[in-house]
Amino acid sequence: MKLNFGVFGPYTIPTLPHDIDEIDKKELNSTHWAQWDAEAGLALSTALGCYILSISGKHPVPWYVGKTEAGFKKECFNPKNLRAFEGVLRKNGKGNPQITLIVNVTPGGKLVKPSKNDHSQIDFLENYLIATCLRKNPDLCNSAKTRFVRGVYVPGLLNPKRGKPSDSAKSLAKLVGSDLLIG
């Protein structure tokens, strides 16, 4: 079974005018989801897939990767995610909070409807995105799944040890196109 994904965003997440470290939940829920749905021509708010919360800048930084099997609007800004992401905003004051949506679509570009079917490919995509985002930001907020990725050691590929890599490790990195190593 093949799954197709479309990428939407990044969309700027509204913050409170008097406190840029706090996300404006009312504005987000009343206006922004409807605006993002309209821009995409799809009901992204109810779509399935993965998302990345990041902070904008010359080199945007990913801070959290998540998935939803019930709709982005229900999952992305739940209280746990908001607390974690607002903590990041307080520590890293520069840039605007953003969200990028990786949406499960049909081959024709329509949204895949939520179901209780196997979501193993969305799980795989979430794990892949976590591993990829860890390359850019080792301080990613995800906890459980980053522990797994950080616990795998493959010379030339994942979590290299300090020192000069062996010729075999360099060969593996070149073979799989891994010029950025998680470490």
CORSUL-V539807 format. One record per backbone hydrogen bond with DSSP energy under -0.5 kcal/mol. NH is the residue of the N-H (numbers start at 1). CO is the residue of the C=O. E is the energy in kcal/mol with one decimal. If there is no record, write none. Layout:
# CORSUL-V539807
nh=NH co=CO e=E
nh=NH co=CO e=E
This chain:
# CORSUL-V539807
nh=4 co=105 e=-0.9
nh=6 co=103 e=-2.7
nh=8 co=101 e=-2.9
nh=11 co=99 e=-3.0
nh=13 co=97 e=-2.8
nh=16 co=19 e=-0.9
nh=16 co=22 e=-2.5
nh=19 co=16 e=-1.1
nh=22 co=19 e=-2.1
nh=24 co=14 e=-2.2
nh=25 co=23 e=-1.4
nh=28 co=24 e=-2.5
nh=29 co=25 e=-2.6
nh=30 co=26 e=-2.5
nh=31 co=27 e=-2.3
nh=32 co=27 e=-1.7
nh=33 co=28 e=-1.6
nh=35 co=31 e=-2.3
nh=36 co=32 e=-3.1
nh=37 co=33 e=-2.6
nh=38 co=34 e=-2.2
nh=39 co=35 e=-2.6
nh=40 co=36 e=-2.0
nh=41 co=37 e=-1.5
nh=42 co=37 e=-1.4
nh=44 co=42 e=-2.1
nh=46 co=43 e=-1.7
nh=47 co=44 e=-1.5
nh=49 co=68 e=-2.1
nh=50 co=102 e=-2.4
nh=51 co=66 e=-2.5
nh=52 co=100 e=-2.2
nh=53 co=64 e=-2.7
nh=54 co=98 e=-2.4
nh=55 co=61 e=-2.0
nh=56 co=96 e=-3.0
nh=60 co=57 e=-0.6
nh=61 co=55 e=-2.2
nh=62 co=60 e=-0.5
nh=63 co=53 e=-3.3
nh=64 co=53 e=-1.7
nh=66 co=51 e=-2.5
nh=68 co=49 e=-2.9
nh=72 co=44 e=-0.7
nh=72 co=47 e=-0.9
nh=73 co=45 e=-2.6
nh=75 co=71 e=-1.3
nh=76 co=72 e=-2.6
nh=78 co=75 e=-1.6
nh=82 co=78 e=-2.6
nh=83 co=79 e=-2.4
nh=84 co=80 e=-2.0
nh=85 co=81 e=-2.8
nh=86 co=82 e=-3.0
nh=87 co=83 e=-1.8
nh=88 co=84 e=-1.6
nh=89 co=85 e=-2.2
nh=90 co=86 e=-2.1
nh=91 co=87 e=-1.8
nh=92 co=88 e=-2.3
nh=93 co=90 e=-0.5
nh=94 co=92 e=-0.9
nh=98 co=54 e=-2.7
nh=99 co=11 e=-2.2
nh=100 co=52 e=-2.0
nh=101 co=8 e=-3.1
nh=102 co=50 e=-3.3
nh=103 co=6 e=-3.1
nh=103 co=101 e=-0.7
nh=104 co=48 e=-2.7
nh=105 co=4 e=-2.4
nh=105 co=103 e=-0.6
nh=106 co=110 e=-3.4
nh=109 co=106 e=-2.3
nh=112 co=104 e=-2.1
nh=123 co=119 e=-2.3
nh=124 co=120 e=-2.5
nh=125 co=121 e=-2.3
nh=126 co=122 e=-2.5
nh=127 co=123 e=-2.4
nh=128 co=124 e=-2.8
nh=129 co=125 e=-2.9
nh=130 co=126 e=-2.5
nh=131 co=127 e=-2.5
nh=132 co=128 e=-2.6
nh=133 co=129 e=-3.2
nh=134 co=130 e=-2.2
nh=135 co=131 e=-0.8
nh=135 co=132 e=-0.6
nh=136 co=132 e=-0.8
nh=137 co=133 e=-2.9
nh=140 co=137 e=-1.5
nh=141 co=63 e=-3.4
nh=147 co=143 e=-2.0
nh=148 co=144 e=-1.3
nh=149 co=145 e=-1.8
nh=150 co=146 e=-3.0
nh=151 co=147 e=-1.2
nh=151 co=148 e=-0.6
nh=152 co=149 e=-1.3
nh=153 co=151 e=-0.5
nh=154 co=152 e=-0.5
nh=154 co=158 e=-1.9
nh=157 co=154 e=-2.5
nh=158 co=154 e=-2.1
nh=159 co=182 e=-1.4
nh=160 co=182 e=-0.9
nh=170 co=166 e=-2.3
nh=171 co=167 e=-2.3
nh=172 co=168 e=-2.4
nh=173 co=169 e=-2.4
nh=174 co=170 e=-2.3
nh=175 co=171 e=-2.7
nh=176 co=172 e=-2.4
nh=177 co=173 e=-0.6
nh=177 co=174 e=-0.6
nh=178 co=173 e=-2.8
nh=179 co=177 e=-1.1
nh=181 co=179 e=-0.6
nh=182 co=157 e=-1.0
